[in-house]
């Protein structure tokens, strides 16, 4: 079977659940708005650590970004 989008296993409240990276989903869906604007609007009705998780990721150039699953 060919995966259309990569499915990862992440831990939410001590439970391992299948999830996708929100940036990958944004790209796959070909959303025209910028990722930060899109994700901010999408997460309004969701609860962090219940419906999604987020964490900081340090970049090679010394910056950081926030990843959402």
Secondary structure, DSSP 8 states (H G I E B T S, - for coil): ---SS--EEEEETTEEEEE--HHHHHHHTT-SS-HHHHHHHHGGG--BTTTB-EEEEE-TTS-EEEEE-
